[in-house]
Amino acid sequence: MPVTINGNGSITGLTAGGLPAVAVTPADGSITTAKLANGAATQAKRSYATGEVIQVKKTVITAPTGENMQTSYNVVGGGFEITISPTSASNHIYLMGHINMESHQQYCSLKFGRYIGGVESNPSGFNGDQGQSNQVSGWSGNLYRAGNHDSYGNTNQPFNLIDTDHNTTNAITYKLQVTNSSGSGSYSVFFNRGHTDSNATFAYRAVSTIIAMEIQV
């Protein structure tokens, strides 16, 4: 059957899947979904249902590192961060993964700070309620002696966090932070290794992973 462009703008004579895989202009009713070839619509032209994943970013950290903790939260070095640019200011960012760490003697806690244009803020729901004036909020709780209570243990701290109030399509960077309530600058925390990083069969090097997903709302 010949393909005909009618005076009302419609097209007849196309079989299902008959259009080539090219970028398609916004739908005006003249081309039905059945007449589009598989893969013809680019990501920029398609719409997403609520709850669909639009994009995924990942950070994988294999190198060991350590930090001298402070009585307020400070950013952990060594690449424990991830950056994502939302396609919509109202979409949610789902942050998940695990941090491998060891806190041998100190009272410490972890959290993620949100940085937009270099300005830090705390996403709603990333941290617990402080409650009383001396309490500290974070996502991990008190990690005193996390790592099996010996010099060689290190352990994973999983996290599942949702940023619902970033309100931007600019680049967002989430950076891991650590604090210690026992004393400033005198205690260390280690990541991807144990307290004693010995050359031994019982001393394990590990990996940490941070994943950011943009979710359609």
C-alpha positions as CSV (number, residue, x, y, z in Angstrom):
1,M,0.0,0.0,0.0
2,P,1.4,3.4,-0.9
3,V,2.1,5.9,1.9
4,T,-0.2,8.9,1.7
5,I,0.0,12.2,3.6
6,N,-3.5,13.4,3.8
7,G,-4.7,17.0,3.8
8,N,-5.7,16.9,7.5
9,G,-2.2,16.0,8.5
10,S,-2.7,12.3,9.0
11,I,-0.6,9.5,7.3
12,T,-2.1,6.4,5.9
13,G,-0.4,3.3,4.5
14,L,2.2,2.8,7.3
15,T,2.5,-0.7,8.7
16,A,3.4,-1.2,12.4
17,G,7.1,-0.4,13.0
18,G,7.3,1.1,9.6
19,L,9.1,4.3,10.5
20,P,12.9,4.3,10.8
21,A,14.7,4.8,14.1
22,V,15.0,8.6,13.9
23,A,14.2,11.4,16.4
24,V,10.4,12.0,16.3
25,T,8.8,15.5,16.7
26,P,6.3,15.9,19.6
27,A,3.2,13.8,19.0
28,D,0.2,15.7,17.4
29,G,-2.0,12.7,16.9
30,S,-0.9,12.0,13.3
31,I,1.5,9.1,14.2
32,T,0.4,6.4,16.6
33,T,2.7,4.5,18.9
34,A,2.1,1.3,16.9
35,K,3.5,3.0,13.8
36,L,6.8,3.9,15.4
37,A,9.8,1.6,14.8
38,N,11.3,0.2,18.0
39,G,13.8,2.7,19.4
40,A,12.6,5.6,17.2
41,A,11.8,7.9,20.1
42,T,14.9,9.2,21.9
43,Q,15.1,9.6,25.7
44,A,14.5,13.4,25.4
45,K,11.2,12.8,23.5
46,R,9.6,10.2,25.7
47,S,7.6,10.7,28.9
48,Y,8.2,8.9,32.2
49,A,5.6,7.4,34.5
50,T,5.7,8.1,38.2
51,G,8.3,6.0,39.9
52,E,10.4,5.4,36.8
53,V,14.2,5.7,37.0
54,I,15.3,8.5,34.6
55,Q,19.1,8.3,35.2
56,V,21.6,6.5,37.4
57,K,25.1,7.7,38.6
58,K,27.6,5.6,40.5
59,T,30.8,6.1,42.5
60,V,32.9,3.1,43.5
61,I,35.8,3.7,46.0
62,T,38.3,0.9,46.4
63,A,41.3,2.8,47.9
64,P,41.6,2.9,51.7
65,T,41.7,6.2,53.5
66,G,41.5,7.7,57.0
67,E,40.2,10.9,58.6
68,N,40.9,12.7,61.8
69,M,37.4,13.4,63.2
70,Q,36.2,16.7,64.6
71,T,33.3,17.4,67.0
72,S,31.3,18.8,64.0
73,Y,30.8,17.0,60.7
74,N,33.6,17.3,58.2
75,V,33.8,16.0,54.6
76,V,35.6,12.7,54.1
77,G,38.4,12.7,51.5
78,G,39.2,10.0,49.0
79,G,36.3,10.5,46.6
80,F,33.4,9.6,48.9
81,E,30.9,11.7,46.9
82,I,28.6,11.6,43.9
83,T,27.2,14.2,41.5
84,I,23.9,14.1,39.6
85,S,22.0,16.8,37.6
86,P,18.2,16.2,37.8
87,T,16.1,16.7,34.7
88,S,13.3,18.2,36.8
89,A,13.5,20.2,40.0
90,S,10.6,18.2,41.5
91,N,12.0,14.7,40.9
92,H,13.3,12.8,43.8
93,I,17.0,11.6,44.1
94,Y,17.4,8.2,45.7
95,L,20.8,7.8,47.3
96,M,21.9,4.2,48.2
97,G,24.9,2.0,48.7
98,H,27.2,1.2,51.5
99,I,30.3,2.6,53.2
100,N,33.0,0.2,54.4
101,M,34.6,1.6,57.6
102,E,36.2,1.0,60.9
103,S,35.9,3.1,64.1
104,H,38.0,1.3,66.7
105,Q,37.7,3.5,69.8
106,Q,35.7,6.5,69.0
107,Y,32.1,7.6,69.1
108,C,31.3,8.7,65.5
109,S,28.5,9.1,63.1
110,L,28.2,9.5,59.3
111,K,25.9,11.6,57.1
112,F,25.7,13.0,53.6
113,G,25.7,16.7,52.9
114,R,24.1,18.1,49.8
115,Y,26.1,20.7,47.8
116,I,24.5,22.9,45.1
117,G,26.7,25.5,43.6
118,G,29.2,24.9,46.5
119,V,26.5,25.7,49.1
120,E,25.8,22.9,51.7
121,S,22.4,22.0,52.9
122,N,20.8,19.0,54.6
123,P,18.1,17.2,52.6
124,S,14.8,16.5,54.4
125,G,14.8,12.9,55.6
126,F,18.6,12.4,55.3
127,N,19.2,12.7,59.0
128,G,17.3,11.8,62.2
129,D,15.7,14.4,64.5
130,Q,18.2,15.8,67.0
131,G,15.7,15.7,69.8
132,Q,17.6,17.1,72.7
133,S,20.3,19.8,72.6
134,N,23.3,17.5,73.0
135,Q,22.2,14.8,70.7
136,V,23.7,14.4,67.2
137,S,21.7,13.6,64.1
138,G,23.0,11.5,61.1
139,W,21.9,8.5,59.1
140,S,24.2,5.9,60.7
141,G,23.8,6.3,64.4
142,N,26.7,5.8,66.9
143,L,29.4,3.7,65.2
144,Y,31.5,3.1,68.3
145,R,33.8,0.1,67.7
146,A,32.1,-0.6,64.3
147,G,34.3,-3.3,62.8
148,N,33.9,-6.3,65.1
149,H,35.7,-4.8,68.1
150,D,39.2,-5.8,67.1
151,S,42.1,-4.3,65.2
152,Y,41.4,-6.1,62.0
153,G,37.7,-5.8,61.5
154,N,35.9,-3.4,59.1
155,T,32.2,-3.5,58.3
156,N,29.7,-2.1,55.8
157,Q,27.2,0.6,56.7
158,P,24.3,0.5,54.2
159,F,22.2,3.6,53.5
160,N,19.0,4.3,51.6
161,L,18.2,8.0,51.5
162,I,15.7,10.0,49.4
163,D,16.2,13.7,48.6
164,T,12.8,15.2,48.0
165,D,13.5,19.0,48.3
166,H,16.6,19.8,46.2
167,N,14.4,22.0,44.0
168,T,17.0,22.4,41.2
169,T,18.1,21.0,37.8
170,N,21.7,22.2,38.6
171,A,24.4,19.7,39.5
172,I,24.0,18.3,43.0
173,T,27.0,16.7,44.8
174,Y,26.4,14.5,47.9
175,K,29.5,14.3,50.1
176,L,30.1,11.8,52.9
177,Q,30.8,13.5,56.3
178,V,31.9,12.1,59.6
179,T,31.9,13.5,63.2
180,N,33.2,12.4,66.6
181,S,31.7,13.6,69.8
182,S,34.5,12.5,72.1
183,G,37.2,15.0,71.1
184,S,38.4,17.2,68.3
185,G,41.2,16.0,66.0
186,S,42.4,13.2,68.3
187,Y,40.7,10.2,66.9
188,S,40.8,8.5,63.5
189,V,38.2,6.6,61.4
190,F,39.2,4.4,58.5
191,F,37.5,3.5,55.3
192,N,37.9,0.3,53.1
193,R,40.4,-1.2,55.6
194,G,40.7,-2.2,59.3
195,H,42.2,-0.3,62.2
196,T,45.5,-2.2,61.7
197,D,46.2,-2.4,58.0
198,S,48.6,-5.3,58.3
199,N,49.9,-7.4,55.5
200,A,48.1,-10.5,56.8
201,T,45.5,-13.0,55.5
202,F,43.1,-11.7,58.2
203,A,43.4,-8.0,57.2
204,Y,40.8,-7.2,54.6
205,R,40.7,-4.4,52.1
206,A,37.1,-3.6,51.0
207,V,35.0,-1.4,48.7
208,S,32.4,1.3,49.2
209,T,29.7,2.2,46.7
210,I,27.5,5.3,46.3
211,I,24.6,5.2,43.8
212,A,22.3,8.2,42.9
213,M,19.1,7.6,40.9
214,E,16.7,10.3,39.7
215,I,13.1,9.1,40.2
216,Q,10.1,10.6,38.3
217,V,7.4,12.0,40.5
